[in-house]
Amino acid sequence: MLSLITHLGEKAVKTIISMYRASLLTAVALILLTALPVLAADKKGFDAHATAFHYFFKDGDMDFHFGSLVLGATVNGGAEIGEAFYAASHIKDGDAADWQREWAQLAKRVEARGEKSLATGHKVSARDQLLRAADYYRFSLISMDPANPRVQERGAKVRKLMRLAGTLFQQPLEYIEIPFEGVKLPGYFRAAAGKGAHKTLLMIGGGETFAEDLFFYIGPQAHARGYNFMTVDLPGQGLTPLTGKVFRPDENVPMKAVVDYALSRREVAPKGLAAYGISGGGAFVPQAAEFDPRLKAVAMNAAVVDARSLFATMPAATDTARDKAAWSAFHAGVVKAVCWRYGVAENEPAKLVDANKGEGFDPAKISVPALIIVGEGEYKSHEVKRQQKIAFDGFPNPAKKMVVTPADEGASNHCIMENRSLGGQVLFDWLDEVLK
């Protein structure tokens, strides 16, 4: 330092030190500014529609649905990359009406192709087109006002096309209805190839899903591994709110009817019945196992030990009036639809917290093997991490396992819908071992 002062002069050295300090403070400030959104998000808690990276839209909720629900479905025939990006390129960022119109128009074009192939006897081509048309109609329902008559109209279209496409598989995807409390819970069953009884995956969705979503989530992976595949809309899911059935804290009750139905089928091996729940299904499935020993293994993505506590940290429930005023039309529509599913006034999303009171499970009462899958991004939430620890530590069966799927493999978001191949690998490799 003495030689530096001698060479440059004391004034020059002081100037350099001053510049260094300023640069250091600037760097620290930049780091803090960069971290503020993360810190703010963590303070707010669990945002189910947060993404690990940007896909296409600036609106976060729209981008989540495009990346996870739309692009994620391509691996199982629910979308085509070219069609998806064409539709996206014609949607104004955050505009609910644009989103609903473009997916419905795409659905009509693809449906017409499917009908043409079917009329000329090309069953495989017809099936592939009709499956995508069904899923595109399904996408058009996202963020739609539940009071809009198009909800029922397009929902019926989804089901009609899915049922038709299902008959065109060599091993058919069968539409089913399960009687429950005066209504029928709709779903699908696809038997494994070959005679006799087989292991069965019962797939259960969450707070925003349709049974059709779950076929595109993991149905083909189940069939490829020799499993029967079954899925159903519980009260609150699909179009069941139109029949007066909304989410309830004892979803184990309708789940019992679902298990009754599954075990009534000769294709289902009683010792090989497993259930996998995503999102809210991470509460419904283990809760069912708590009361029903006929389920021989359960998997969750991720575990929801206490839904009320989780909802209490969600932006939809904690946002101020000022926050809500800044919501896009798309995000506002999504929140309104979730409220509808829980029987909550659509302009009072904070009431979703109490609507989830009692929804959860006691891990100590689940004796069967249990698997937790959670995306790396979702696992960063303190509340999510806390609930996974409670569940995993509490499961008594030594065949329990928890897997945090990595962001650098595109498996970070809620339910890892953006990498369904990886999710299938984790789930079925584990099920193959515990259901021997």
TORMIMAR-258964 format. One record per residue (C-alpha): x, y, z; residue in three letters. Coordinates in steps of 0.2 Angstrom, whole numbers, padded with zeros to 4 digits, always signed. Layout:
REM residues N
XYZALA/...
***
This chain:
REM residues 436
+0000+0000+0000MET/+0015+0012+0004LEU/+0022+0009-0013SER/+0006+0012-0021LEU/+0003+0028-0012ILE/+0021+0034-0017THR/+0018+0029-0035HIS/+0001+0036-0037LEU/-0001+0049-0024GLY/-0012+0050-0009GLU/-0026+0059-0017LYS/-0027+0047-0032ALA/-0027+0032-0020VAL/-0041+0039-0010LYS/-0051+0042-0026THR/-0049+0024-0030ILE/-0054+0018-0013ILE/-0070+0029-0014SER/-0074+0022-0031MET/-0072+0004-0025TYR/-0084+0007-0010ARG/-0097+0015-0022ALA/-0095+0000-0033SER/-0097-0012-0019LEU/-0113-0003-0012LEU/-0120-0003-0030THR/-0117-0022-0031ALA/-0125-0025-0014VAL/-0140-0014-0019ALA/-0142-0024-0036LEU/-0141-0040-0027ILE/-0155-0034-0014LEU/-0166-0028-0028LEU/-0164-0044-0038THR/-0169-0054-0022ALA/-0184-0043-0017LEU/-0196-0052-0029PRO/-0190-0069-0022VAL/-0191-0062-0004LEU/-0208-0055-0007ALA/-0215-0071-0015ALA/-0208-0081+0000ASP/-0216-0069+0012LYS/-0233-0071+0003LYS/-0230-0090+0003GLY/-0236-0103-0009PHE/-0241-0098-0027ASP/-0247-0113-0036ALA/-0245-0104-0052HIS/-0228-0098-0050ALA/-0215-0104-0064THR/-0197-0108-0063ALA/-0193-0099-0079PHE/-0203-0089-0093HIS/-0212-0099-0107TYR/-0221-0086-0118PHE/-0233-0074-0109PHE/-0228-0060-0097LYS/-0244-0063-0087ASP/-0238-0076-0074GLY/-0254-0085-0073ASP/-0256-0087-0092MET/-0238-0092-0094ASP/-0240-0106-0081PHE/-0255-0113-0089HIS/-0247-0112-0106PHE/-0231-0120-0101GLY/-0238-0133-0089SER/-0255-0137-0095LEU/-0253-0134-0113VAL/-0235-0138-0118LEU/-0234-0152-0104GLY/-0249-0161-0113ALA/-0239-0163-0129THR/-0230-0179-0123VAL/-0246-0188-0121ASN/-0255-0182-0137GLY/-0265-0167-0129GLY/-0257-0154-0140ALA/-0245-0151-0154GLU/-0231-0138-0153ILE/-0235-0129-0169GLY/-0253-0128-0165GLU/-0250-0122-0147ALA/-0238-0108-0152PHE/-0249-0102-0166TYR/-0264-0100-0154ALA/-0253-0092-0141ALA/-0246-0080-0154SER/-0264-0073-0157HIS/-0268-0071-0138ILE/-0266-0054-0130LYS/-0256-0056-0114ASP/-0267-0058-0099GLY/-0283-0057-0109ASP/-0295-0070-0104ALA/-0307-0068-0119ALA/-0293-0069-0131ASP/-0287-0085-0123TRP/-0304-0093-0123GLN/-0307-0088-0141ARG/-0291-0094-0149GLU/-0291-0111-0141TRP/-0309-0114-0145ALA/-0306-0109-0164GLN/-0291-0121-0164LEU/-0301-0135-0157ALA/-0314-0133-0170LYS/-0301-0134-0184ARG/-0293-0149-0177VAL/-0310-0157-0173GLU/-0315-0155-0192ALA/-0299-0164-0197ARG/-0303-0178-0185GLY/-0321-0180-0191GLU/-0314-0181-0209LYS/-0302-0195-0205SER/-0315-0204-0196LEU/-0328-0203-0210ALA/-0315-0210-0222THR/-0310-0224-0211GLY/-0293-0218-0204HIS/-0296-0222-0186LYS/-0278-0218-0179VAL/-0278-0201-0188SER/-0295-0198-0181ALA/-0291-0203-0164ARG/-0276-0192-0163ASP/-0285-0177-0170GLN/-0300-0179-0159LEU/-0289-0181-0143LEU/-0281-0164-0146ARG/-0297-0156-0151ALA/-0304-0162-0134ALA/-0289-0155-0125ASP/-0290-0138-0134TYR/-0308-0136-0129TYR/-0303-0140-0112ARG/-0290-0126-0112PHE/-0303-0114-0118SER/-0312-0116-0102LEU/-0298-0109-0091ILE/-0302-0092-0083SER/-0320-0093-0090MET/-0333-0086-0079ASP/-0343-0101-0071PRO/-0359-0092-0075ALA/-0355-0091-0094ASN/-0366-0104-0103PRO/-0351-0109-0113ARG/-0344-0118-0098VAL/-0357-0131-0099GLN/-0357-0131-0118GLU/-0338-0133-0120ARG/-0337-0145-0106GLY/-0349-0156-0114ALA/-0339-0155-0130LYS/-0323-0160-0121VAL/-0332-0175-0115ARG/-0340-0180-0131LYS/-0324-0179-0141LEU/-0314-0188-0128MET/-0327-0202-0127ARG/-0327-0204-0146LEU/-0308-0204-0147ALA/-0307-0217-0133GLY/-0316-0230-0143THR/-0303-0228-0157LEU/-0289-0235-0146PHE/-0284-0254-0149GLN/-0287-0255-0130GLN/-0302-0243-0127PRO/-0302-0228-0115LEU/-0319-0231-0108GLU/-0330-0217-0101TYR/-0337-0222-0084ILE/-0350-0214-0072GLU/-0350-0218-0053ILE/-0366-0215-0043PRO/-0363-0205-0028PHE/-0376-0195-0017GLU/-0389-0194-0031GLY/-0377-0188-0045VAL/-0364-0197-0056LYS/-0345-0194-0054LEU/-0338-0195-0072PRO/-0322-0203-0077GLY/-0312-0215-0088TYR/-0305-0232-0087PHE/-0292-0240-0098ARG/-0288-0258-0095ALA/-0271-0265-0097ALA/-0267-0276-0112ALA/-0269-0294-0109GLY/-0281-0305-0100LYS/-0283-0307-0081GLY/-0281-0294-0067ALA/-0268-0281-0067HIS/-0260-0267-0056LYS/-0271-0251-0057THR/-0266-0233-0056LEU/-0281-0222-0049LEU/-0277-0204-0054MET/-0285-0190-0044ILE/-0283-0171-0048GLY/-0284-0156-0038GLY/-0293-0139-0037GLY/-0294-0135-0055GLU/-0294-0151-0064THR/-0305-0161-0076PHE/-0304-0180-0077ALA/-0298-0178-0095GLU/-0283-0168-0089ASP/-0277-0183-0080LEU/-0277-0194-0095PHE/-0266-0182-0104PHE/-0255-0181-0088TYR/-0251-0199-0086ILE/-0263-0211-0094GLY/-0252-0217-0109PRO/-0237-0220-0097GLN/-0248-0231-0086ALA/-0253-0241-0101HIS/-0236-0243-0107ALA/-0231-0251-0091ARG/-0245-0263-0090GLY/-0256-0254-0078TYR/-0274-0251-0079ASN/-0278-0233-0079PHE/-0293-0225-0070MET/-0297-0207-0066THR/-0313-0198-0060VAL/-0320-0181-0056ASP/-0323-0179-0037LEU/-0335-0167-0030PRO/-0328-0149-0035GLY/-0319-0155-0050GLN/-0324-0155-0069GLY/-0342-0149-0071LEU/-0348-0157-0054THR/-0351-0140-0047PRO/-0365-0138-0059LEU/-0374-0153-0051THR/-0372-0144-0034GLY/-0356-0154-0029LYS/-0342-0143-0023VAL/-0326-0148-0013PHE/-0329-0154+0004ARG/-0317-0158+0019PRO/-0321-0177+0018ASP/-0317-0181+0000GLU/-0313-0198+0007ASN/-0332-0202+0007VAL/-0333-0200-0012PRO/-0316-0208-0014MET/-0324-0224-0005LYS/-0337-0225-0019ALA/-0323-0223-0032VAL/-0313-0237-0024VAL/-0329-0248-0023ASP/-0331-0246-0042TYR/-0313-0250-0046ALA/-0313-0266-0036LEU/-0329-0271-0044SER/-0320-0273-0061ARG/-0312-0290-0065ARG/-0297-0281-0073GLU/-0292-0274-0056VAL/-0280-0284-0045ALA/-0286-0280-0027PRO/-0268-0281-0021LYS/-0262-0269-0034GLY/-0273-0254-0032LEU/-0263-0238-0030ALA/-0269-0220-0030ALA/-0259-0204-0036TYR/-0265-0187-0032GLY/-0259-0170-0038ILE/-0262-0153-0031SER/-0277-0154-0020GLY/-0276-0173-0024GLY/-0261-0173-0012GLY/-0274-0172+0002ALA/-0288-0182-0006PHE/-0278-0197-0009VAL/-0269-0200+0007PRO/-0285-0195+0016GLN/-0294-0209+0007ALA/-0280-0221+0012ALA/-0282-0216+0030GLU/-0299-0223+0030PHE/-0298-0236+0017ASP/-0285-0250+0018PRO/-0290-0256+0001ARG/-0278-0244-0007LEU/-0261-0253-0007LYS/-0250-0238-0011ALA/-0252-0219-0012VAL/-0242-0205-0020ALA/-0244-0186-0019MET/-0238-0172-0029ASN/-0236-0164-0017ALA/-0242-0169+0001ALA/-0256-0158+0008VAL/-0257-0162+0026VAL/-0267-0146+0030ASP/-0275-0137+0016ALA/-0281-0123+0026ARG/-0264-0118+0031SER/-0258-0119+0013LEU/-0272-0108+0007PHE/-0268-0095+0020ALA/-0251-0092+0012THR/-0258-0091-0006MET/-0259-0074-0015PRO/-0277-0077-0020ALA/-0281-0076-0002ALA/-0269-0064+0005THR/-0269-0050-0009ASP/-0275-0033-0004THR/-0289-0024-0014ALA/-0274-0014-0022ARG/-0266-0030-0027ASP/-0283-0037-0034LYS/-0285-0021-0045ALA/-0269-0025-0054ALA/-0274-0043-0058TRP/-0276-0047-0076SER/-0293-0053-0083ALA/-0285-0070-0085PHE/-0279-0072-0067HIS/-0295-0064-0060ALA/-0305-0077-0070GLY/-0295-0091-0063VAL/-0297-0086-0045VAL/-0316-0084-0048LYS/-0317-0102-0055ALA/-0308-0109-0040VAL/-0320-0100-0028CYS/-0335-0108-0038TRP/-0327-0125-0035ARG/-0326-0122-0016TYR/-0343-0114-0015GLY/-0336-0098-0010VAL/-0342-0081-0016ALA/-0332-0077-0031GLU/-0327-0059-0026ASN/-0321-0066-0009GLU/-0306-0077-0012PRO/-0300-0075+0006ALA/-0314-0086+0011LYS/-0305-0100+0002LEU/-0295-0102+0018VAL/-0309-0107+0029ASP/-0317-0117+0015ALA/-0302-0129+0017ASN/-0304-0131+0036LYS/-0302-0149+0040GLY/-0295-0154+0023GLU/-0280-0164+0025GLY/-0274-0181+0033PHE/-0264-0188+0047ASP/-0249-0197+0040PRO/-0247-0208+0056ALA/-0263-0217+0051LYS/-0257-0221+0033ILE/-0250-0239+0034SER/-0246-0242+0016VAL/-0231-0237+0006PRO/-0231-0218+0002ALA/-0222-0207-0011LEU/-0220-0189-0011ILE/-0215-0180-0027ILE/-0212-0161-0027VAL/-0205-0149-0040GLY/-0189-0140-0034GLU/-0197-0123-0037GLY/-0213-0128-0027GLU/-0202-0135-0013TYR/-0194-0117-0010LYS/-0210-0112-0002SER/-0208-0113+0017HIS/-0226-0119+0020GLU/-0224-0133+0006VAL/-0208-0139+0013LYS/-0215-0139+0031ARG/-0229-0150+0026GLN/-0218-0162+0016GLN/-0208-0164+0032LYS/-0223-0168+0043ILE/-0230-0180+0030ALA/-0213-0189+0027PHE/-0208-0190+0045ASP/-0225-0196+0050GLY/-0228-0210+0037PHE/-0224-0226+0047PRO/-0221-0238+0032ASN/-0202-0240+0028PRO/-0206-0241+0010ALA/-0209-0222+0010LYS/-0199-0210-0002LYS/-0198-0192-0006MET/-0191-0185-0023VAL/-0188-0167-0027VAL/-0188-0166-0045THR/-0175-0153-0053PRO/-0178-0136-0061ALA/-0163-0139-0073ASP/-0173-0154-0080GLU/-0189-0143-0082GLY/-0198-0152-0067ALA/-0199-0137-0055SER/-0217-0131-0056ASN/-0233-0136-0046HIS/-0237-0154-0050CYS/-0222-0155-0062ILE/-0234-0154-0077MET/-0221-0148-0088GLU/-0211-0164-0087ASN/-0223-0178-0087ARG/-0211-0191-0093SER/-0200-0188-0078LEU/-0215-0188-0066GLY/-0220-0205-0074GLY/-0203-0212-0072GLN/-0202-0208-0053VAL/-0220-0214-0050LEU/-0220-0230-0059PHE/-0202-0236-0055ASP/-0207-0234-0036TRP/-0224-0243-0039LEU/-0216-0257-0048ASP/-0206-0260-0032GLU/-0219-0258-0019VAL/-0233-0267-0028LEU/-0223-0283-0032LYS/
***
